[in-house]
Amino acid sequence: MASWLDGKVVENRRLNDYLTALIVDVDLGGYEAGQFVRIGLRDGDEVLARPYSLVNTPQEPHLEVYFNIVEDGPLSPRLFDLRAGDDVVVSSNPSGFLTVSEVPDCKHLWMIATGTGIGPFLAILKSEPAWQRFEKVILCYSVSYGVELAYQELIAGFGAEHGDRFHFVPVVTREPHPSALGKRVPLLMQDGSLEQHAGLSINADDSHVMMCGSSNMITDVSTELVSREMKKHRRRDPGHFTTEKYH
Ligand SMILES: Cc1cc2nc3c(=O)[nH]c(=O)nc-3n(C[C@H](O)[C@H](O)[C@H](O)COP(=O)(O)OP(=O)(O)OC[C@H]3O[C@@H](n4cnc5c(N)ncnc54)[C@H](O)[C@@H]3O)c2cc1C
């Protein structure tokens, strides 16, 4: 059972009135890029906590989580209102299998995120192992509105550092957006435009696909992958895709 570590908010870096990155100072032990912790607030003797993926790497000094307000959700609106100096608690046991060490050997690593599901992929892209293990890394980042495309400078930096080994596919589904594809990711796979944009195919011979975010996207993309003779990865039964559902 996890114990709670006491942490302090260093910064609440708001992107708009429903998306923010919370930076937390806490003494967390070892973990892998892509894992998540539970973050919460004390209510008397009780703790109200939810899982959040870490955007930071283990080498960075502070924890960073990126999230949206869920209206009527018990915790996310309260976390959104925190300010520098406020107290939070953080679970002492980072967990999760959305990590590069869980991915079997392959040539191309595809990462598909919806919304705040971008977080763990940023941590992975900031870390060395992804660049040591795969010839090409493709990041597909799907949001509803262009203003929700966060961390654009960081993502541009991966391109500047890794050249044509990195390919970024932004997707904006609810309004036209320059340079972004405009349909839900499962449709972009079915009509071939995702792979056309990247100049690579997604197949069982050389690809592994990581997905993070909404269960609708994950279910529909998984169905498409299964139709391509790809299967969900398990430690005891290696496969071609790994998933983390936020909701
Ligand atoms: C392993 C894991 C990692 C997660 N990491 C993140 C993260 O890095 N960033 C992040 O924003 N969320 C993340 N989540 C979701 C997060 O834990 C909370 O559920 C979310 O912040 C809402 O909390 P809440 O207490 O306000 O509402 P909850 O009681 O948790 O949820 C209320 C309702 O909202 C749905 N919901 C949960 N998250 C969302 C969302 N993002 N958008 C729309 N509906 C949602 C739930 O399915 C539920 O029906 C993660 C979830 C899991 C399981």
Ligand as a Chemical Component Dictionary entry (heavy atoms), coordinates in Angstrom:
data_LIG
# 
_chem_comp.id                   LIG 
_chem_comp.type                 NON-POLYMER 
_chem_comp.pdbx_formal_charge   0 
_chem_comp.three_letter_code    LIG 
# 
loop_
_chem_comp_atom.comp_id 
_chem_comp_atom.atom_id 
_chem_comp_atom.alt_atom_id 
_chem_comp_atom.type_symbol 
_chem_comp_atom.charge 
_chem_comp_atom.model_Cartn_x 
_chem_comp_atom.model_Cartn_y 
_chem_comp_atom.model_Cartn_z 
_chem_comp_atom.pdbx_ordinal 
LIG C1  C1  C 0 -3.486  5.961  -14.857 1  
LIG C2  C2  C 0 -4.213  7.291  -14.994 2  
LIG C3  C3  C 0 -3.468  8.442  -15.236 3  
LIG C4  C4  C 0 -4.130  9.672  -15.386 4  
LIG N1  N1  N 0 -3.396  10.766 -15.691 5  
LIG C5  C5  C 0 -4.045  11.926 -15.982 6  
LIG C6  C6  C 0 -3.303  13.067 -16.417 7  
LIG O1  O1  O 0 -2.060  13.059 -16.502 8  
LIG N2  N2  N 0 -4.003  14.186 -16.749 9  
LIG C7  C7  C 0 -5.384  14.229 -16.674 10 
LIG O2  O2  O 0 -5.983  15.257 -17.044 11 
LIG N3  N3  N 0 -6.089  13.180 -16.220 12 
LIG C8  C8  C 0 -5.459  12.043 -15.856 13 
LIG N4  N4  N 0 -6.173  10.972 -15.396 14 
LIG C9  C9  C 0 -7.589  11.212 -14.969 15 
LIG C10 C10 C 0 -7.545  11.745 -13.500 16 
LIG O3  O3  O 0 -7.079  10.723 -12.647 17 
LIG C11 C11 C 0 -8.912  12.203 -12.964 18 
LIG O4  O4  O 0 -9.880  11.217 -13.200 19 
LIG C12 C12 C 0 -9.367  13.524 -13.558 20 
LIG O5  O5  O 0 -8.438  14.570 -13.274 21 
LIG C13 C13 C 0 -10.737 13.958 -12.958 22 
LIG O6  O6  O 0 -10.656 13.929 -11.544 23 
LIG P1  P1  P 0 -11.935 14.310 -10.673 24 
LIG O7  O7  O 0 -11.716 13.823 -9.278  25 
LIG O8  O8  O 0 -12.245 15.759 -10.836 26 
LIG O9  O9  O 0 -13.120 13.467 -11.324 27 
LIG P2  P2  P 0 -13.265 11.866 -11.346 28 
LIG O10 O10 O 0 -14.167 11.436 -10.244 29 
LIG O11 O11 O 0 -11.933 11.209 -11.404 30 
LIG O12 O12 O 0 -13.980 11.650 -12.737 31 
LIG C14 C14 C 0 -15.275 12.161 -12.997 32 
LIG C15 C15 C 0 -15.666 11.716 -14.398 33 
LIG O13 O13 O 0 -14.830 12.362 -15.365 34 
LIG C16 C16 C 0 -14.209 11.401 -16.237 35 
LIG N5  N5  N 0 -12.866 11.936 -16.555 36 
LIG C17 C17 C 0 -11.694 11.675 -15.912 37 
LIG N6  N6  N 0 -10.679 12.346 -16.486 38 
LIG C18 C18 C 0 -11.214 13.050 -17.494 39 
LIG C19 C19 C 0 -10.661 13.941 -18.435 40 
LIG N7  N7  N 0 -9.333  14.233 -18.443 41 
LIG N8  N8  N 0 -11.491 14.503 -19.342 42 
LIG C20 C20 C 0 -12.812 14.221 -19.345 43 
LIG N9  N9  N 0 -13.401 13.369 -18.474 44 
LIG C21 C21 C 0 -12.614 12.786 -17.568 45 
LIG C22 C22 C 0 -14.184 10.133 -15.416 46 
LIG O14 O14 O 0 -14.133 8.988  -16.263 47 
LIG C23 C23 C 0 -15.483 10.194 -14.640 48 
LIG O15 O15 O 0 -16.560 9.761  -15.418 49 
LIG C24 C24 C 0 -5.547  9.745  -15.240 50 
LIG C25 C25 C 0 -6.270  8.577  -14.968 51 
LIG C26 C26 C 0 -5.624  7.376  -14.857 52 
LIG C27 C27 C 0 -6.453  6.128  -14.589 53 
# 
loop_
_chem_comp_bond.comp_id 
_chem_comp_bond.atom_id_1 
_chem_comp_bond.atom_id_2 
_chem_comp_bond.value_order 
_chem_comp_bond.pdbx_ordinal 
LIG C1  C2  SING 1  
LIG C2  C3  SING 2  
LIG C2  C26 DOUB 3  
LIG C3  C4  DOUB 4  
LIG C4  N1  SING 5  
LIG C4  C24 SING 6  
LIG N1  C5  DOUB 7  
LIG C5  C6  SING 8  
LIG C5  C8  SING 9  
LIG C6  O1  DOUB 10 
LIG C6  N2  SING 11 
LIG N2  C7  SING 12 
LIG C7  O2  DOUB 13 
LIG C7  N3  SING 14 
LIG N3  C8  DOUB 15 
LIG C8  N4  SING 16 
LIG N4  C9  SING 17 
LIG N4  C24 SING 18 
LIG C9  C10 SING 19 
LIG C10 O3  SING 20 
LIG C10 C11 SING 21 
LIG C11 O4  SING 22 
LIG C11 C12 SING 23 
LIG C12 O5  SING 24 
LIG C12 C13 SING 25 
LIG C13 O6  SING 26 
LIG O6  P1  SING 27 
LIG P1  O7  DOUB 28 
LIG P1  O8  SING 29 
LIG P1  O9  SING 30 
LIG O9  P2  SING 31 
LIG P2  O10 DOUB 32 
LIG P2  O11 SING 33 
LIG P2  O12 SING 34 
LIG O12 C14 SING 35 
LIG C14 C15 SING 36 
LIG C15 O13 SING 37 
LIG C15 C23 SING 38 
LIG O13 C16 SING 39 
LIG C16 N5  SING 40 
LIG C16 C22 SING 41 
LIG N5  C17 SING 42 
LIG N5  C21 SING 43 
LIG C17 N6  DOUB 44 
LIG N6  C18 SING 45 
LIG C18 C19 SING 46 
LIG C18 C21 DOUB 47 
LIG C19 N7  SING 48 
LIG C19 N8  DOUB 49 
LIG N8  C20 SING 50 
LIG C20 N9  DOUB 51 
LIG N9  C21 SING 52 
LIG C22 O14 SING 53 
LIG C22 C23 SING 54 
LIG C23 O15 SING 55 
LIG C24 C25 DOUB 56 
LIG C25 C26 SING 57 
LIG C26 C27 SING 58 
# 
